Amino acid sequence: MSLDGTVQVMEGPGIPLIKTDSNYTRYVSTENLISESPSMESNSKHSDGKSNLGFRLYSRKQLIERRTKVVDASFVLGIIGIVANVIETELRYGGISSTTESVILRIVTSVTSVLLVASVVVYNLIGIKLQLITAGLENWRLVINYSIIIKVLTEVLICSIHPLPYGEIRVPVVVVTYGNDGAVFQDKRIPINSLLTVLMFLRLYLLCRYLVVHSDLFKDTTVQSLGTLSKVKINAQFVFKALMTTHPGSCLTAILLCTLLISSWSIRVCEYHTVDMNHGNYLQALWLTAVTFLTLGYGDVVPNSICGRIIAITTGLMGVGIMALCVAVLARKLEQSRAEKYVHTFVQQIKLDKLHRHAAADVVKQAMMVWKLRRTGLSFHCPRVLKHRRKLLDAIRRMKKSQFSKSQMRDSVIGVVEISKNITEITDNTSTIKTEQENIQQRLDTLEKLMTNMHSQLYELREYLRQKDATLRTEPSLKPT
C-alpha cells in the first residue's frame, strides 16, 4: 500500500492502457482516439462497445475526474470533523460550552465521519474500476486481492474513529505518579472521547492523497508517459521527493510546524485528566513536545499517562528524522554551485600564482646575495651569510608549498561532471579523428585507383608508341627504288 492510500498505483490520464488483446492498439494522444474515425465505427459493429479503445479511454478519463472530486470531498469532510472535534474539546476544557453545544458539535463530527467513510469506499470502488478498464477486464474478482481488502478495511476503520455523540464513557488508563518511593503506577478512569479525539488525527493521511491528486506532476501527461516507460510509479513518494528537491525549506517547515502543533495538542488531551493538572496546559505540552522533538530531554516536564508517553516517543522519532533532513538540506544549500566553485578556484589560483612568483623572486634574490657575500670572502658560518641562507630556504619552502596547494586545488575542482565532460570530449575527438581517418583512407583508395589507371594508360601509350615506331621504320623499306 502506497502513502497516498491508492490501489497499488494511482493511474493518471497519460498512462497507456495495458494491451491484453491484439485487437487493442496503443495510443499516443487521448484526444485523437476519443473521436472515432469511420474505420473504427465499422470495426465497432463486429466488437462490443465496451471493448473499444476510445470508449475505454473516455471512461477512464471520466473516472479520474470523478475520483478527484471524491478525494476533494473526503479531504474537506476529514478536516471539518477534526476542526469541529478540536473546537468542542477546547470549549469543554475551558468550561465555556454547554451540553447542547457539545452534543451538536459531536453530531457534526459523527455525520462528517459517516460521509467520510462513504467517500473512502467510493474512492476505492473507482480505483477498482480504473484497474478493470486499464487491464481490459470485466470481472472485478480478477483485480481484488487480500492487500486491497485489508487496505480498504484499514481506511474505513481510521475514518470511522470519532468521539461518541452521547454519553460519557470512561476507560481505565495507567498513570505514572512520582512520590518519595519513586514511580508509582495506578489506574485512572478517563473519558474515552479523549482517546478517540487524539486518534482522529490519523485522518491526515488524506492530505497526502489530496496533494498527489492535485500535483502538477501527477496531472501532467508527459510525466505519466515518462514514468510508465521508465517503470516509475507516480505516487505520493514520488511527489514528496520532487517537492523536497524543489522546495525543501517550505516542506520541512510545514512538517515541523504540523508535528509540533498536533503532538502538543494531543499530549495536552492525554495529560488533562492525569494527577498533575499542569500538564494539561497547552504551553506546558508545547514545551514538552519541543524538548522531545529536539531530543534535548531536560526532564522538567514529563508525561504521566501511557497515551502521552506513546505520543512523546512518536514525536522523538519524527524529530530525529526531520532534523536529519534539515541537516542534509542545509548542507546542500551551503555547498557551492559549479559556477561559484569555478570562480572561487580561479581567484585562489591567481593568489597562489602570485605567491609562487614572489617566492621564486625571493629565491633568486637570496641566492644572489649569498653568492655576492661568498665572493667577498665570507664563510658559510658568517652571520650575514646565514641570514640570507635562512631567507633562501624559507623562500624555497614557500614556493614548494604554493605549488603543492595549486596541485591540490586543481584536483579538488575535478569532479564527476568534469570527468564526464572530458570523457565526452575525448569521445567526440576520437569520433572526429576516426571520421577523418576514414575520409583520408577513401582519398588514398581513390588516389591509388587513379595511379593504377594512369599506369595502365601509360603502359598502353608506350605500347602504342612502340607499334607506331615499328610501323614507321618498316614503311621506307617497302617503298620502290
Buried (B, 14 or more C-beta within 10 A) or exposed (E): EBBBBBBBBBBBBBBEBBEEEEEBEEBEEBEEBBEBEEEBEEEBEEEEEEBBBBBBBBBBBEBBEBBBEBBBBBBBBBBBBBBBBBBBBBBBBEEEBEEEBBBBBBEBBBBBBBBBBBBBBBBBBBBBBBBBBBBBBEEEEEBBEEEBEEBBEEBBEBBEBBBBBEEEEEEEBEBBBEEEEEEEEEEBEBBBBBBBBBBBBBBBBBBBBBBBBBBEBBBBEEBBBEBBEEEEBBBBBBBBEBBBEEEBEEBBEEBBEEBBEBBBBBBBBBBBBBBBEEBBBBEBBBBBBBBBBEEEEEEEBBBBBBBBBBBBEBBBEBBEEBBEBBEEBEEEEEEEEEEEBEEEBEEBBEEBEEBBEBBBEBBEBBBEBBEEBEEEEBEEEBEEBEBBBEBBEBBBEBBEBBBEBBEEBEEEBEEEEEEEEEEEEEEEEEEEEEEEEEEEEEEEEEEEEEEEEEEEEEEEEEEEEEEEEEEEEEEEEEEEE
